Amino acid sequence: MTVPAPFASALPPASGPRVLVIVGGSVAAIKAPAVLRRLREGGAQVRVIATSAALAFVTELSLATAAAGEVATDRTWFAPRPDAQHLTLARVDAAVVVGASADLLARAAGGHASDLASATLLSVRAPVLWVPAMNEQMWTHPAVQANAERLRGWGHRFLGPVVGAFGTAGEGAGLGRMAEPEEIAGAVLALLDPPTSPQDLAGLHVVVSAGPTREYLDPVRFISNPSSGKMGFAVAEEARDRGARVTLVTGPVSLPDPPGLTVRRIETALELRDAVKEAARDADIVVMTAAVADYRAAAAQTEKQAKVAGDVTLRLTPNPDILAELGQEKGKRVLVGFAMETHAGIERAAAKARRKNADFILLNYPTREGTAFGSDDNEVTLVRPDGSHEAWPRLSKREVARRLLDGARRLRRGQEAAG
């Protein structure tokens, strides 16, 4: 079937940056026309490749109408034409894979070129953003995670997946839902803009922990806290925008994976310790914002425990002190921690910095209005091991992140100057 050129478009012809949109074989492909339209509204020229699996969910005509141009498919790739279509399509300023499936990730990570999408991805030399969409069991499988990690190692970025409902057959909710079209278009357009932040962290590896941990009592009950992860995500995004290579280790939060950095999702304090210590081996700056549970069950039950009448006694055991362990192996890294106190805060934070060999601690005040868990602002005091401190006013968490990294960068420069 030959799809005619779109019969009408409410948008004027674009003359801006060229964006290749590859539509993968996920039910989320039905959102691809909305992504195309948002990109065009942002001034981009769009080119579209639809995989054979994608066309089971969305029609060529709907994609062509949203793109105001033809849709490339495996059929057009093998049709007589004067150019090598995969090379022509690859001449873009950015590429995004919408509704990226496990199969498409595997083909790209394996360097396959058996279809138009894979062959074109091998030829793209511009930034590539993957927007996965699949059920949680598939996304968290070690093979899929290994493929995603390999692509990240090549400089590809990821947006999501996010927590939410997915599928059309009542599969439920979990980590696997595709990010929304507006967010996808915004992330792609951000790739096209030159960085506005100073690139003073270029060449450095920054590791950030964020969010809460969950310490399971049985398969359905756990000890946790209401940390939203917003502070850690702000630090990670600020470091990324200043040129750093960033690894974000986060507990269970509803925030999507920020593009342009490596995200490792964990649940328990023990998983957090392993992931952070592994990432910190070659880190230059480590920022521990995660709200780690102090205790876990001494012996978690493998089956759901029935409700009983009367009181219940829980036996808990301390979780490892991750900041202290990092301090013991600190070397030349800059190590930053967070503390939450309601009284004698500066004295306790200074003692914590000394005890754990941290360069400084950011002291939070959880009872102050507008800065509690989940808020967009924070009010902190930077406390050094010697007790000297700087009280910052209430600021956005992104501004707190900027000031935090300013301080970490000054310490790093001092270390570099000292040899």
C-alpha positions as CSV (number, residue, x, y, z in Angstrom):
1,M,0.0,0.0,0.0
2,T,1.3,3.4,-0.9
3,V,0.5,6.1,1.7
4,P,-0.2,9.5,0.1
5,A,1.4,12.7,1.4
6,P,-0.7,14.2,4.2
7,F,-3.6,16.1,2.8
8,A,-3.4,18.9,5.3
9,S,-1.4,20.2,8.2
10,A,-2.3,22.9,10.8
11,L,1.4,23.6,11.2
12,P,3.6,25.6,8.8
13,P,6.6,23.8,7.2
14,A,9.4,23.5,9.6
15,S,12.9,24.8,8.8
16,G,14.6,24.0,12.1
17,P,16.7,21.1,13.3
18,R,16.2,17.7,11.8
19,V,14.9,15.0,14.2
20,L,14.5,11.3,13.3
21,V,11.7,9.6,15.1
22,I,11.8,5.8,15.1
23,V,8.5,4.2,16.2
24,G,9.0,0.8,17.9
25,G,6.7,-2.1,18.3
26,S,4.9,-1.3,21.5
27,V,1.3,-0.5,22.2
28,A,2.7,2.9,23.2
29,A,3.3,3.5,19.4
30,I,-0.3,5.0,19.4
31,K,1.2,8.1,21.1
32,A,3.8,8.6,18.3
33,P,1.7,11.0,16.3
34,A,1.4,13.2,19.3
35,V,5.1,13.2,19.8
36,L,5.6,14.2,16.1
37,R,3.2,17.0,16.4
38,R,4.9,18.3,19.6
39,L,8.3,18.2,17.9
40,R,6.9,20.2,15.0
41,E,5.3,22.7,17.3
42,G,8.8,23.1,18.8
43,G,10.2,24.0,15.3
44,A,11.8,20.7,14.4
45,Q,11.7,19.0,11.0
46,V,10.7,15.4,11.6
47,R,11.6,12.2,9.7
48,V,9.8,9.0,10.6
49,I,10.7,5.3,10.5
50,A,8.0,2.9,11.5
51,T,9.1,-0.7,12.3
52,S,6.9,-3.5,11.1
53,A,5.8,-4.2,14.6
54,A,4.9,-0.6,15.2
55,L,2.4,-0.7,12.2
56,A,0.4,-3.3,14.2
57,F,-0.5,-0.5,16.5
58,V,-0.5,2.7,14.5
59,T,-1.2,3.4,10.8
60,E,1.2,4.9,8.3
61,L,-1.4,7.5,7.4
62,S,-1.7,8.8,11.0
63,L,2.1,9.0,11.3
64,A,2.5,10.7,7.9
65,T,-0.2,13.2,8.7
66,A,1.4,14.2,12.0
67,A,4.8,14.4,10.4
68,A,3.7,16.2,7.2
69,G,5.8,13.8,5.2
70,E,6.3,10.2,4.2
71,V,6.9,7.4,6.6
72,A,9.9,5.1,5.9
73,T,9.4,1.4,6.5
74,D,11.2,-1.8,5.6
75,R,9.1,-1.8,2.4
76,T,10.5,1.6,1.3
77,W,14.0,0.5,2.2
78,F,14.0,-2.3,-0.3
79,A,12.1,-0.4,-3.0
80,P,14.1,1.0,-6.0
81,R,15.4,4.4,-5.0
82,P,18.4,6.6,-6.0
83,D,19.8,6.7,-2.4
84,A,20.7,4.5,0.5
85,Q,17.7,5.3,2.6
86,H,19.2,4.4,5.9
87,L,22.1,6.8,5.3
88,T,19.9,9.6,4.1
89,L,17.6,9.2,7.2
90,A,20.6,9.2,9.5
91,R,21.6,12.7,8.5
92,V,19.8,14.4,11.4
93,D,20.6,16.5,14.5
94,A,19.0,14.1,16.9
95,A,17.2,10.8,16.9
96,V,14.5,9.4,19.3
97,V,13.1,5.9,19.5
98,V,9.5,6.2,20.7
99,G,7.9,3.1,22.2
100,A,11.3,1.3,22.2
101,S,10.7,-2.5,22.6
102,A,13.0,-5.1,24.1
103,D,13.6,-6.5,20.6
104,L,14.7,-3.1,19.2
105,L,17.0,-2.5,22.1
106,A,18.6,-5.9,21.6
107,R,19.1,-5.4,17.9
108,A,20.7,-1.9,18.4
109,A,22.9,-3.2,21.2
110,G,24.0,-6.1,19.1
111,G,24.8,-3.9,16.1
112,H,22.3,-5.6,13.8
113,A,21.3,-4.1,10.5
114,S,18.6,-6.5,9.4
115,D,15.8,-3.8,9.2
116,L,15.6,-0.1,8.4
117,A,15.4,1.1,12.0
118,S,18.5,-0.9,13.1
119,A,20.6,0.0,10.0
120,T,19.7,3.7,10.4
121,L,20.7,3.7,14.1
122,L,24.1,2.3,13.2
123,S,24.5,5.3,10.8
124,V,23.3,8.1,13.1
125,R,26.1,10.2,14.5
126,A,23.8,12.6,16.4
127,P,22.5,12.2,20.0
128,V,20.1,9.3,20.4
129,L,17.3,9.2,23.0
130,W,15.5,5.9,23.8
131,V,12.0,6.0,25.3
132,P,11.2,2.5,26.3
133,A,7.7,1.0,26.7
134,M,7.2,-2.6,27.9
135,N,5.9,-4.4,31.0
136,E,8.0,-4.3,34.2
137,Q,9.0,-7.9,34.0
138,M,10.6,-7.4,30.6
139,W,12.2,-4.0,31.4
140,T,13.8,-5.3,34.6
141,H,15.1,-8.6,33.0
142,P,18.9,-8.7,33.1
143,A,19.2,-9.1,29.3
144,V,17.2,-5.9,28.7
145,Q,19.1,-4.0,31.3
146,A,22.4,-5.2,29.9
147,N,21.4,-4.0,26.5
148,A,20.3,-0.6,27.8
149,E,23.6,-0.2,29.7
150,R,25.6,-1.0,26.6
151,L,23.8,1.7,24.7
152,R,24.3,4.1,27.5
153,G,28.0,3.3,27.3
154,W,28.0,4.5,23.7
155,G,26.5,7.8,24.7
156,H,22.8,7.1,24.1
157,R,20.4,8.6,26.5
158,F,17.2,7.2,28.1
159,L,13.9,8.8,29.1
160,G,11.9,6.5,31.4
161,P,10.2,4.1,31.5
162,V,8.0,5.6,34.3
163,V,5.7,4.0,36.9
164,G,2.1,3.8,35.8
165,A,-0.5,1.7,34.0
166,F,0.5,0.0,30.8
167,G,-0.9,-2.3,28.1
168,T,-4.4,-2.7,27.0
169,A,-5.3,-6.1,28.5
170,G,-5.3,-5.1,32.2
171,E,-1.7,-6.1,32.9
172,G,-1.7,-3.5,35.7
173,A,0.8,-0.9,36.7
174,G,4.5,-0.8,37.3
175,L,7.8,0.5,36.0
176,G,7.4,0.2,32.2
177,R,5.0,2.9,31.0
178,M,6.3,5.2,28.3
179,A,6.8,8.9,29.1
180,E,4.2,11.3,27.8
181,P,4.5,13.0,24.4
182,E,5.1,16.5,25.8
183,E,7.9,15.2,28.0
184,I,9.5,13.3,25.1
185,A,9.4,16.3,22.8
186,G,10.9,18.5,25.5
187,A,13.7,16.0,26.1
188,V,14.5,15.8,22.4
189,L,14.4,19.6,21.9
190,A,16.7,19.9,25.0
191,L,19.3,17.7,23.2
192,L,19.3,20.2,20.3
193,D,20.0,23.3,22.4
194,P,23.6,24.1,23.3
195,P,24.2,23.9,27.1
196,T,23.6,27.1,28.9
197,S,25.4,26.0,32.1
198,P,29.1,26.4,32.5
199,Q,30.8,23.1,31.6
200,D,33.0,23.2,34.7
201,L,32.4,19.5,35.5
202,A,33.3,18.2,32.1
203,G,35.5,15.1,32.4
204,L,34.3,14.3,36.0
205,H,32.2,11.4,37.1
206,V,29.5,12.4,39.6
207,V,27.6,9.7,41.5
208,V,24.3,10.7,43.2
209,S,22.0,8.7,45.4
210,A,18.3,9.7,45.7
211,G,14.9,8.7,47.1
212,P,13.9,6.3,49.9
213,T,14.8,2.7,50.5
214,R,12.2,-0.1,51.3
215,E,13.0,-2.7,53.9
216,Y,10.6,-5.6,53.4
217,L,9.1,-7.3,56.4
218,D,7.3,-9.8,54.1
219,P,6.5,-9.7,50.4
220,V,3.9,-6.9,50.7
221,R,4.9,-4.9,53.8
222,F,8.0,-2.7,54.2
223,I,9.6,0.1,56.3
224,S,10.2,3.2,54.3
225,N,9.9,7.0,54.3
226,P,8.2,9.6,52.1
227,S,11.3,10.9,50.3
228,S,10.4,12.0,46.8
229,G,13.9,11.9,45.3
230,K,13.6,15.4,44.0
231,M,16.7,16.7,45.7
232,G,18.9,13.9,44.3
233,F,17.4,14.2,40.8
234,A,18.1,18.0,40.9
235,V,21.7,17.3,41.8
236,A,22.1,14.7,39.0
237,E,20.5,17.0,36.4
238,E,22.6,20.0,37.4
239,A,25.8,17.9,37.2
240,R,24.8,16.6,33.8
241,D,24.1,20.1,32.5
242,R,27.6,21.2,33.7
243,G,29.2,18.5,31.6
244,A,29.7,15.6,34.1
245,R,29.2,12.0,33.4
246,V,26.5,11.2,36.0
247,T,25.3,8.0,37.6
248,L,22.1,8.3,39.6
249,V,21.2,5.5,42.0
250,T,17.6,5.9,43.1
251,G,15.1,4.2,45.4
252,P,11.4,3.8,44.5
253,V,10.2,7.2,43.3
254,S,7.6,8.3,40.7
255,L,10.1,10.6,38.8
256,P,11.1,9.5,35.3
257,D,14.7,8.7,34.4
258,P,16.4,12.0,33.4
259,P,17.8,11.9,29.9
260,G,21.6,12.0,29.4
261,L,22.7,10.1,32.5
262,T,22.9,6.5,33.8
263,V,20.1,5.6,36.2
264,R,20.2,2.5,38.4
265,R,17.0,1.8,40.3
266,I,17.1,-0.1,43.6
267,E,14.8,-0.8,46.6
268,T,16.7,-1.8,49.7
269,A,19.6,-0.2,51.6
270,L,21.8,-3.2,50.8
271,E,21.1,-2.8,47.1
272,L,21.8,0.9,47.4
273,R,25.1,0.2,49.0
274,D,26.2,-2.2,46.3
275,A,25.2,0.0,43.5
276,V,26.7,3.2,44.9
277,K,30.0,1.6,45.9
278,E,30.3,0.0,42.4
279,A,29.6,3.3,40.7
280,A,31.9,5.2,43.1
281,R,35.0,3.3,42.1
282,D,35.9,5.8,39.4
283,A,33.9,8.7,40.8
284,D,35.3,12.2,41.4
285,I,32.3,13.5,43.4
286,V,29.7,11.4,45.4
287,V,26.6,13.1,46.7
288,M,24.5,11.0,49.1
289,T,21.0,12.5,49.2
290,A,19.1,9.2,49.6
291,A,16.9,8.8,52.7
292,V,18.2,5.4,53.7
293,A,16.2,3.4,56.2
294,D,18.2,3.0,59.4
295,Y,16.9,-0.5,60.1
296,R,15.7,-3.6,58.2
297,A,14.0,-6.8,59.3
298,A,16.4,-9.1,61.0
299,A,14.6,-12.0,59.2
300,A,12.2,-11.0,56.5
301,Q,9.3,-13.4,56.0
302,T,9.0,-15.1,52.6
303,E,5.2,-15.3,52.8
304,K,2.6,-12.6,53.7
305,Q,2.0,-12.7,57.4
306,A,-1.6,-12.9,58.5
307,K,-3.1,-10.2,60.7
308,V,-3.2,-11.2,64.4
309,A,-5.0,-9.7,67.4
310,G,-3.0,-7.6,69.8
311,D,0.5,-6.2,69.6
312,V,3.2,-7.4,67.3
313,T,6.9,-7.3,68.0
314,L,9.3,-6.7,65.1
315,R,13.0,-7.6,65.4
316,L,15.1,-5.1,63.4
317,T,18.8,-5.0,62.6
318,P,20.8,-1.9,61.6
319,N,21.4,-1.2,57.9
320,P,25.0,-0.5,56.8
321,D,26.2,3.1,57.1
322,I,26.9,3.7,53.4
323,L,28.3,7.2,53.9
324,A,30.8,6.0,56.5
325,E,31.8,3.1,54.2
326,L,32.4,5.5,51.4
327,G,34.4,7.8,53.7
328,Q,36.7,4.9,54.7
329,E,37.5,4.4,51.0
330,K,37.3,8.1,50.1
331,G,40.7,8.7,48.4
332,K,40.6,11.9,46.4
333,R,36.9,11.9,45.9
334,V,34.7,14.7,47.2
335,L,32.1,13.2,49.4
336,V,28.9,15.1,50.3
337,G,26.2,13.8,52.7
338,F,22.8,15.0,53.9
339,A,21.5,15.1,57.4
340,M,18.1,15.7,58.9
341,E,17.8,17.1,62.4
342,T,15.2,18.9,64.5
343,H,17.6,20.2,67.2
344,A,21.3,20.7,67.8
345,G,21.6,20.3,64.0
346,I,24.9,22.1,63.3
347,E,26.8,20.3,66.1
348,R,25.4,16.9,65.0
349,A,26.1,17.5,61.3
350,A,29.7,18.6,62.0
351,A,30.2,15.5,64.1
352,K,28.7,13.4,61.4
353,A,31.0,14.9,58.8
354,R,34.1,14.2,60.9
355,R,32.9,10.7,61.9
356,K,32.2,9.7,58.3
357,N,35.0,11.6,56.6
358,A,32.7,13.7,54.5
359,D,33.9,17.0,53.0
360,F,30.6,18.6,54.1
361,I,27.1,17.9,55.1
362,L,23.9,19.6,54.0
363,L,21.6,19.9,57.0
364,N,17.9,19.7,56.3
365,Y,15.1,21.0,58.4
366,P,12.1,18.7,57.9
367,T,9.7,20.5,60.1
368,R,10.0,23.9,58.4
369,E,7.1,24.9,56.2
370,G,7.6,24.5,52.5
371,T,10.7,22.3,52.7
372,A,9.3,18.9,53.9
373,F,9.5,15.7,51.9
374,G,8.1,16.1,48.4
375,S,8.4,19.9,48.2
376,D,10.1,21.7,45.3
377,D,12.2,23.9,47.6
378,N,14.7,23.3,50.3
379,E,16.3,25.2,53.1
380,V,19.7,23.8,54.2
381,T,22.9,24.7,56.0
382,L,26.2,23.6,54.7
383,V,28.2,22.3,57.6
384,R,31.9,21.4,57.5
385,P,33.8,18.9,59.7
386,D,35.3,21.8,61.7
387,G,31.9,23.2,62.5
388,S,32.1,26.2,60.2
389,H,28.8,26.5,58.3
390,E,26.8,28.5,55.7
391,A,23.1,29.0,56.2
392,W,21.3,29.2,52.8
393,P,17.9,30.7,52.5
394,R,14.9,28.8,51.1
395,L,15.8,28.0,47.5
396,S,14.6,25.7,44.7
397,K,16.1,22.3,44.9
398,R,17.8,23.0,41.6
399,E,19.5,26.1,43.1
400,V,20.5,24.1,46.1
401,A,22.1,21.6,43.7
402,R,23.9,24.3,41.9
403,R,25.4,25.7,45.1
404,L,26.3,22.2,46.4
405,L,28.2,21.4,43.2
406,D,29.9,24.8,43.3
407,G,31.3,23.8,46.6
408,A,32.3,20.3,45.5
409,R,34.0,21.7,42.4
410,R,36.1,24.1,44.5
411,L,37.2,21.2,46.7
412,R,38.0,19.2,43.6
413,R,40.1,22.0,42.1
414,G,42.0,22.3,45.4
415,Q,42.8,18.6,45.2
416,E,43.9,18.9,41.6
417,A,46.2,21.9,42.5
418,A,47.7,19.9,45.4
419,G,48.5,17.1,43.0
